[in-house]
């Protein structure tokens, strides 16, 4: 892969962006995104009447089972279990 293909739209490399993010946020960019996405899902489950499959589709998951697997890995609970706690 050439150097140009590794560059982002802003003209900086993925490696530089990752290092810069880690230095200033004290967290890996990928982990930051996972944490943010988890909080966003939890917020939707608490404060909306959307069905779980609607939340999954809205947030770019392939289907409800992928959202279920993601949230179980992050929080140890299924979306349905989490929603029951707060409803």
C-alpha positions, 0 to 999 in steps of 0.5 A: 500500500502506498503512502498516499493510500494510508493518508486520511482526507486531512492529509495526515496518516492513520498512525500519526492520528492514532498517536496524537489521539492517544497522547492527548486523550490518554486512550486508544481511539478505537477504545474511545469509539467503543466507549462512546458507542456503548454510552450512546446505546445505553442512552437510547435504551433508557430514554427512547421507546425505539425497539431494540432492532430499530436501535441496532439498525439506526446505529449501523449494526448488522442486526439485533444479535450483533447489538446484543453481542456488542453490549454483552461484551461491554456491559455483561447484559443484553439490551433487553436486560439493561432496558428492564433495569431502567424502565 
